[in-house]
Amino acid sequence: MNTKIKTELKAFQKFKKNFLFEQKKIEEIEGNFYCEGLPLYDTEKRLIGECEKWINISFHNKDSLSKILSNLYPYQFEFRGFILQSLESFFQGAKFKDKNVQKLVFAYSGVQAYHLKAASDYRWQETGLLYWQGSPFRRDSTEYTDIVDELYISAAQNPLYRQALKNAADRPLIHSIGETDQNKTVLTRFEYEAEINALAAFLKTFDSCK
């Protein structure tokens, strides 16, 4: 780990411990979904990406900040000596036990990486284990939480992703379509929202102090 990432990671993890994150509730009223009293879908049933009260992150949204903050967006960055094409590259690669095959997954970004899970001969949900270069770690472990922190700090070295996060720090970030069951996904809606909101707030504060 290079010195800059190590320094930022340590500062971020300290910041995150004191960061007060409260997940925004999503309510269903007469078949329609709302967050903070505002609809999540427009009259044509398309997901709304931005409003004055929140940014709802989704790669398939037409609103720019909503789209480019997604793990699927193709930001290239270095993580532990590997060049990843997106954050999604790591999360899908972690589902492959073979380190050489995992390296192949890292070369794909976004939606392509997401669909590569169908090429795996391993079902992590059955064991609760994910892999980094052949070494297993538990999905529900502190080790995994630390890896995710390091991943996002590494991604934030990409100046475009970093600035997008800081630009979004004025509103809560939600991911209304995220999975909620930890046994079914490598990053739940709560975990993702907690991470991304803390990271946006941290970067805005950290960079302003330079």
C-alpha positions in Angstrom: 0.0 0.0 0.0 1.5 3.3 -1.0 2.0 6.1 1.6 -0.8 8.3 0.4 -3.4 5.6 0.4 -2.2 4.4 3.8 -2.5 7.9 5.3 -5.9 8.5 3.8 -7.2 5.1 4.8 -6.2 5.6 8.4 -7.8 9.1 8.5 -10.9 7.8 6.8 -11.4 4.9 9.2 -11.0 7.2 12.1 -13.5 9.7 10.6 -16.0 6.8 9.9 -16.0 5.7 13.5 -17.4 9.1 14.5 -19.6 9.6 11.4 -23.2 9.6 12.3 -25.0 7.8 9.5 -28.7 7.4 9.6 -30.2 5.4 6.7 -33.1 7.1 5.0 -36.3 5.2 5.1 -38.1 4.1 2.0 -41.9 4.0 2.3 -44.5 2.4 0.1 -47.8 4.3 -0.1 -50.6 3.0 -2.3 -48.1 1.2 -4.5 -45.7 4.2 -4.9 -42.3 4.5 -3.1 -41.1 7.6 -1.3 -38.0 8.8 0.5 -38.1 11.8 2.7 -41.6 12.5 1.4 -40.5 12.6 -2.2 -41.3 10.0 -4.9 -38.5 7.6 -6.0 -40.1 7.1 -9.5 -41.6 9.5 -12.0 -45.0 9.2 -13.7 -43.4 6.9 -16.3 -42.0 4.6 -13.5 -38.4 5.6 -14.1 -36.2 5.9 -11.1 -35.5 9.5 -10.1 -31.8 10.2 -9.6 -31.7 13.6 -7.9 -33.9 15.9 -6.0 -33.3 18.6 -3.3 -33.4 16.0 -0.5 -31.2 13.2 -1.8 -29.2 11.6 -4.7 -30.4 8.1 -5.5 -27.4 6.3 -7.0 -28.0 4.1 -10.0 -25.9 3.4 -13.1 -28.9 3.3 -15.3 -30.2 6.7 -14.3 -30.1 9.7 -16.6 -29.1 12.1 -13.9 -25.3 12.5 -14.0 -24.3 12.4 -10.3 -26.6 9.5 -9.7 -25.0 7.6 -12.6 -21.3 8.4 -12.1 -21.3 7.6 -8.3 -22.4 4.0 -9.1 -19.9 1.1 -8.5 -20.7 0.1 -12.1 -19.2 3.3 -13.5 -15.8 2.8 -15.3 -13.3 4.5 -13.1 -9.9 3.0 -13.5 -7.7 2.9 -10.3 -5.0 0.8 -8.7 -5.8 -1.5 -5.8 -3.2 -3.7 -4.2 -1.0 -3.7 -7.3 -3.8 -4.5 -9.7 -5.5 -2.1 -12.1 -9.2 -2.3 -11.6 -11.6 -0.9 -14.2 -14.4 -0.1 -11.7 -15.4 -0.7 -8.1 -17.6 -3.5 -9.4 -14.6 -5.3 -10.8 -13.4 -6.0 -7.2 -16.8 -7.0 -5.9 -17.4 -9.5 -8.7 -13.8 -10.7 -8.7 -14.0 -11.6 -5.0 -16.5 -14.3 -6.0 -13.8 -16.2 -7.9 -11.5 -18.6 -5.9 -8.9 -18.9 -8.6 -6.5 -16.0 -8.4 -5.7 -16.0 -12.1 -9.4 -16.0 -13.1 -10.0 -13.2 -10.6 -7.3 -11.2 -12.3 -9.2 -11.6 -15.6 -12.4 -10.3 -13.9 -10.5 -7.2 -12.8 -10.0 -6.3 -16.5 -13.8 -5.8 -16.9 -15.8 -2.9 -15.7 -19.3 -2.1 -14.7 -22.1 -4.2 -16.2 -19.7 -6.5 -17.9 -18.0 -7.3 -14.5 -21.4 -7.7 -12.9 -22.5 -10.4 -15.4 -19.3 -12.4 -15.1 -20.6 -13.9 -11.8 -22.5 -16.3 -14.1 -19.0 -17.6 -15.2 -18.0 -18.6 -11.7 -18.0 -22.3 -10.5 -18.2 -21.2 -6.9 -21.2 -20.0 -5.0 -20.0 -17.8 -2.1 -23.5 -17.7 -0.6 -23.2 -21.3 0.4 -20.0 -20.8 2.4 -20.0 -17.1 3.3 -16.4 -16.9 2.0 -15.0 -14.4 -0.5 -11.5 -14.4 -2.0 -8.5 -12.1 -2.5 -5.8 -13.7 -4.7 -6.6 -17.2 -3.5 -6.9 -16.3 0.2 -10.4 -16.6 1.7 -12.0 -14.2 4.1 -15.5 -14.2 5.6 -18.2 -12.0 4.1 -19.3 -10.9 7.6 -15.8 -10.2 9.0 -14.0 -7.1 10.1 -11.3 -8.1 7.6 -13.8 -7.6 4.8 -14.9 -4.3 6.1 -11.3 -3.1 6.2 -10.8 -4.3 2.6 -13.9 -2.4 1.5 -12.6 0.8 3.1 -9.2 0.3 1.4 -11.0 -0.3 -1.9 -13.0 2.9 -1.8 -10.0 5.0 -0.7 -8.0 3.5 -3.6 -10.8 4.4 -6.0 -10.9 7.9 -4.6 -7.4 8.4 -6.0 -9.1 8.7 -9.4 -9.6 12.5 -9.5 -12.9 12.3 -11.3 -14.5 9.9 -8.8 -13.0 11.9 -6.0 -14.5 15.2 -7.2 -17.9 13.6 -8.0 -18.1 12.4 -4.3 -17.2 15.9 -3.0 -19.8 17.4 -5.3 -22.4 15.1 -3.9 -21.6 15.7 -0.2 -24.3 18.3 0.2 -27.1 15.7 0.1 -27.7 12.2 1.5 -26.8 9.5 -0.9 -29.2 6.6 -1.1 -29.3 3.4 -3.2 -33.0 2.5 -3.1 -32.7 -0.6 -5.4 -29.9 -2.2 -3.3 -30.2 -5.7 -1.8 -30.8 -5.7 2.0 -29.8 -9.3 2.8 -26.1 -9.7 3.6 -26.3 -13.4 2.7 -27.3 -12.5 -0.9 -25.0 -9.7 -1.8 -21.4 -8.7 -1.2 -22.5 -5.1 -0.3 -26.0 -4.4 1.1 -27.9 -1.2 0.7 -27.1 -0.2 4.2 -23.4 -1.0 3.9 -23.0 0.8 0.6 -24.9 3.9 1.8 -23.0 4.1 5.1 -19.7 3.8 3.2 -20.4 6.2 0.4 -21.9 8.9 2.6 -19.0 8.7 5.0 -16.5 8.8 2.2 -18.1 11.9 0.5 -18.2 13.8 3.8 -14.6 12.7 4.6 -13.1 13.8 1.3 -14.8 17.2 1.4 -13.4 17.8 4.9 -10.0 16.1 4.3 -9.2 17.9 1.0 -10.3 21.3 2.3 -7.7 21.0 5.1 -4.8 20.5 2.7 
